[in-house]
Amino acid sequence: MPAPTLFRSITPSDLSPSDWHPFMVGAVAPRPVAFVSTVDEGRVNLSPYSFFNCFGSNPPILAFSPANRVRDNSQKHTLQNVREVPECVVHICDYAMVEQMSLASTEYAKGVNEFVKAGFTEVPSQRVRPPRVLEAPAAFECVVEQIIELGQNNGAGNLVLCRVVLAHFREDIILPSGIGIDPRKLDAVARLGGDWYSRSAQTLFEVPKPNRNLGIGFDQLPAHIRHSDVLTGNNLGRLANVEAHALPTSEEVAAYRQKPAVQAILQLGDAAQRQALMQLGKQLLESGQVLDAWKVLLLASPEA
């Protein structure tokens, strides 16, 4: 029997804001980073925010949240600026600029230009007053549609809803088709808890979207596959995402017996044979050969 899974249950209000904050930002991760430039009447500010995402493409809406400081409940200069001048530029940061981006998060006095402090190049925007960062691989010029105050306590968020009016993408990150972004070329960074970041280009993997087809689902997997002690939940999810009409026929499964790797396994005793077939099926799955994996795993059936 596997060891029981232990959980710690926490009511946020039972902890101080400074003690609860690391649990929340450590678990809700990785978070994309909005590197936001704003202005008041004449002064520039540049600061990163990891309470950020996109929330629609038509109209194109981005949202980020400059939370009240947990330490003293003071508000960020970015928030003050977008209330005064409701415009901003939201940049996406790549690994090549992450240390400079982090430096810009320093709590400099209001009016200090973080472009200068962090060594970034100011480029005039075309539709909004705040300048953009030349070094950023992607930048969205935005008008601020709404600011929603989510609370007044230490750590409370202030949701800034922004509508994109012009976007800039470095040519080399655009896919060869001309539509969309190559995640490897983008090399975006994301925020975790504490001092930790992640780098997306080093951890990329693909999962076929279920809405491209009507997968058979977990409940339709043969019992010996569904209850395998070799296959993981991810393995089973990939198998269950195959459409019924695409499953191998009994003739295709029988023909797969002639593969040298399978022939060697079929010389083993029953229990060892089933275990080895499961292991081979897992290897095929994890190398993207889903239909071959199905053939091998069906051969592992006690009735095969």
C-alpha positions in Angstrom: 0.0 0.0 0.0 1.4 3.5 -0.8 2.0 5.8 2.1 -0.9 8.1 2.9 -0.6 11.6 1.4 -0.2 14.2 4.1 -1.6 17.7 3.7 -1.3 20.8 5.8 -4.5 22.9 5.7 -4.1 26.6 6.4 -6.8 29.3 6.8 -5.1 32.5 5.4 -6.5 34.7 8.1 -4.8 32.5 10.8 -1.4 33.7 9.6 0.1 37.2 9.5 0.2 38.6 5.9 4.0 38.2 5.8 3.7 34.5 6.8 0.9 33.7 4.4 2.4 35.5 1.4 5.2 32.9 0.8 2.7 30.0 0.8 0.6 31.7 -1.9 3.3 32.9 -4.2 5.3 29.8 -3.7 2.5 27.5 -4.8 0.9 29.6 -7.5 3.8 29.3 -9.8 5.3 29.8 -12.3 3.8 33.2 -12.9 4.5 35.3 -16.0 6.1 38.6 -15.3 4.7 42.0 -16.5 7.5 44.5 -16.8 5.5 47.7 -16.7 6.5 51.2 -17.7 4.4 54.1 -16.6 4.6 57.9 -16.2 3.2 60.6 -14.0 3.3 64.1 -15.3 6.9 64.0 -16.6 8.6 61.2 -14.7 9.1 57.6 -15.8 8.7 54.4 -13.7 9.6 50.8 -14.6 8.8 47.8 -12.4 8.1 44.1 -12.7 4.8 42.4 -11.4 4.2 38.7 -11.3 0.5 39.0 -10.5 -0.2 39.1 -14.2 -1.8 37.4 -17.2 -3.9 38.0 -20.4 -7.6 37.8 -20.0 -9.0 38.0 -23.6 -7.8 38.6 -27.1 -10.8 40.4 -28.6 -10.7 43.0 -27.1 -7.0 42.3 -26.1 -6.9 42.6 -22.3 -3.9 42.3 -20.0 -4.2 42.6 -16.2 -1.6 43.0 -13.5 -1.9 43.7 -9.9 0.5 46.1 -8.0 -0.3 44.7 -4.5 -0.1 46.9 -1.4 3.3 46.2 0.2 3.0 43.5 2.8 5.5 45.2 5.0 3.8 48.6 5.5 0.6 48.6 3.3 2.1 51.4 1.1 1.2 51.5 -2.6 3.5 51.1 -5.5 4.6 54.0 -7.7 3.2 52.1 -10.7 -0.3 52.2 -9.2 0.0 55.9 -8.4 1.1 56.6 -12.0 -1.7 54.7 -13.8 -4.2 56.5 -11.7 -2.7 59.8 -12.8 -1.9 58.8 -16.4 -4.0 55.8 -17.4 -1.5 54.3 -19.8 1.3 51.8 -19.6 3.6 49.5 -21.6 3.6 45.9 -20.5 6.9 44.1 -21.5 7.6 40.3 -21.5 11.1 39.6 -20.2 13.5 37.0 -21.5 16.4 35.3 -19.7 18.9 37.7 -21.2 17.4 40.6 -19.2 16.2 38.9 -16.0 18.9 40.3 -13.7 18.4 43.9 -15.0 14.6 43.4 -14.6 15.1 42.3 -11.0 17.3 45.3 -10.3 14.4 47.5 -11.5 12.2 46.1 -8.7 14.4 48.0 -6.1 12.3 50.4 -4.2 13.9 53.6 -5.4 12.4 56.9 -4.5 9.5 58.2 -6.6 10.9 60.0 -9.6 14.0 57.8 -10.0 14.1 56.4 -13.5 14.6 52.6 -13.4 15.4 52.6 -17.1 18.6 54.4 -16.0 19.2 52.4 -12.8 18.7 49.0 -14.5 20.5 50.0 -17.7 17.7 49.7 -20.2 17.2 51.7 -23.4 14.1 54.0 -23.5 12.2 53.9 -26.8 9.3 56.3 -27.4 6.0 54.5 -27.7 3.7 55.2 -30.6 0.2 55.2 -29.0 0.9 55.9 -25.3 3.0 58.2 -23.2 5.2 55.8 -21.2 8.3 54.7 -23.1 9.1 51.0 -23.9 12.1 48.9 -23.2 14.1 48.3 -26.3 15.7 45.1 -24.9 12.3 43.3 -24.3 11.4 40.7 -26.9 7.7 41.7 -26.7 5.9 44.9 -25.6 2.3 45.9 -25.4 1.3 49.5 -25.5 -1.9 49.8 -23.4 -4.5 52.1 -22.2 -5.8 51.4 -18.6 -9.5 50.6 -18.8 -10.2 50.0 -15.1 -8.5 49.7 -11.7 -10.2 47.4 -9.2 -9.2 47.8 -5.6 -9.3 44.2 -4.1 -8.9 45.3 -0.5 -7.2 47.8 1.7 -5.0 45.6 3.9 -1.4 44.8 3.7 -0.9 42.7 0.6 -4.2 43.6 -1.0 -4.2 43.7 -4.8 -5.2 46.4 -7.2 -6.2 44.9 -10.5 -5.2 47.1 -13.4 -7.1 46.1 -16.5 -5.3 47.2 -19.7 -6.4 47.2 -23.3 -3.6 46.6 -25.9 -3.6 49.3 -28.6 -0.3 48.4 -30.2 2.1 45.4 -29.8 5.8 45.0 -30.7 7.4 41.6 -31.2 11.1 41.1 -32.0 11.3 39.5 -35.4 13.3 36.5 -34.4 10.7 35.2 -31.9 7.9 35.0 -34.5 7.2 31.6 -35.9 8.3 30.9 -39.6 4.6 30.9 -40.5 4.4 34.6 -39.5 1.6 33.8 -37.0 2.4 33.3 -33.3 5.5 33.2 -31.1 8.2 30.5 -30.9 8.5 29.8 -27.1 12.1 28.6 -27.5 13.1 31.9 -29.1 11.1 33.9 -26.6 13.0 32.3 -23.7 10.6 33.9 -21.2 11.2 33.9 -17.5 8.6 33.3 -14.8 8.4 34.0 -11.1 8.2 31.4 -8.3 8.5 31.9 -4.6 11.4 33.6 -2.8 14.3 34.4 -5.0 13.4 31.7 -7.6 12.6 32.1 -11.2 12.0 29.5 -14.0 13.2 29.7 -17.6 10.6 28.4 -20.0 12.9 27.5 -22.9 14.7 24.9 -20.8 11.6 23.1 -19.6 9.4 23.0 -22.7 7.2 20.1 -23.4 4.0 19.6 -25.5 0.7 18.1 -24.5 -1.9 17.7 -27.4 -5.0 19.7 -26.7 -8.0 17.5 -25.9 -10.3 19.8 -27.8 -8.7 18.8 -31.1 -10.4 15.4 -30.8 -12.8 13.4 -28.7 -10.5 11.2 -26.6 -11.9 8.0 -25.2 -11.2 9.1 -21.6 -9.8 7.3 -18.6 -13.0 5.3 -18.0 -12.6 3.5 -21.4 -9.0 2.4 -20.8 -8.6 -1.4 -20.4 -8.5 -2.3 -16.7 -4.9 -3.7 -17.0 -3.7 -0.4 -18.4 -5.8 1.8 -16.1 -4.6 0.0 -13.0 -1.0 -0.4 -14.1 1.7 0.2 -11.4 4.1 1.3 -14.2 2.2 3.9 -16.0 1.8 7.4 -14.5 -1.3 9.7 -14.6 0.4 11.6 -17.4 0.9 8.4 -19.4 -2.7 7.4 -18.9 -3.9 10.9 -19.9 -2.0 10.7 -23.2 -3.5 7.2 -23.9 -7.0 8.5 -23.0 -6.7 11.4 -25.4 -6.8 9.0 -28.4 -10.0 8.9 -30.4 -11.8 5.5 -30.5 -11.5 5.2 -34.3 -7.8 5.7 -34.1 -7.1 2.8 -31.7 -5.1 0.0 -33.3 -7.0 -3.0 -34.6 -6.5 -6.5 -33.4 -4.7 -7.3 -36.6 -2.3 -4.3 -36.0 -1.7 -5.5 -32.5 -0.9 -9.0 -33.6 1.5 -7.8 -36.3 3.3 -5.8 -33.7 4.3 -9.1 -32.0 6.9 -9.5 -34.8 9.0 -6.4 -33.6 12.4 -7.7 -32.3 12.0 -5.9 -29.0 8.6 -7.4 -28.5 9.7 -10.9 -29.6 12.5 -10.8 -26.9 10.0 -9.8 -24.2 7.5 -12.6 -25.2 10.2 -15.2 -24.3 9.8 -14.2 -20.6 7.4 -15.7 -18.1 3.9 -14.3 -17.8 4.5 -11.8 -15.0 7.9 -10.6 -16.2 6.5 -10.4 -19.7 3.6 -8.1 -18.7 5.9 -5.9 -16.7 8.4 -5.6 -19.5 5.6 -4.8 -22.0 4.3 -2.1 -19.7 7.8 -0.6 -19.4 8.2 -0.7 -23.2 4.8 0.9 -23.6 5.8 3.7 -21.2 9.0 4.3 -23.1 7.1 4.6 -26.4 4.6 7.0 -24.8 7.3 9.2 -23.5 9.0 9.4 -26.9 5.7 10.4 -28.5 4.9 7.1 -30.2 1.4 6.8 -28.8 -0.2 4.3 -31.2 2.8 2.0 -30.9 2.5 2.3 -27.2 -1.2 1.3 -27.4 -0.2 -1.9 -29.4 2.4 -2.9 -26.9 0.1 -2.2 -23.9 -2.7 -4.2 -25.5 -0.3 -7.1 -25.8 0.2 -6.9 -22.1 -3.5 -7.8 -21.5 -3.9 -11.1 -19.5 -6.2 -12.1 -22.4 -3.7 -11.4 -25.1 
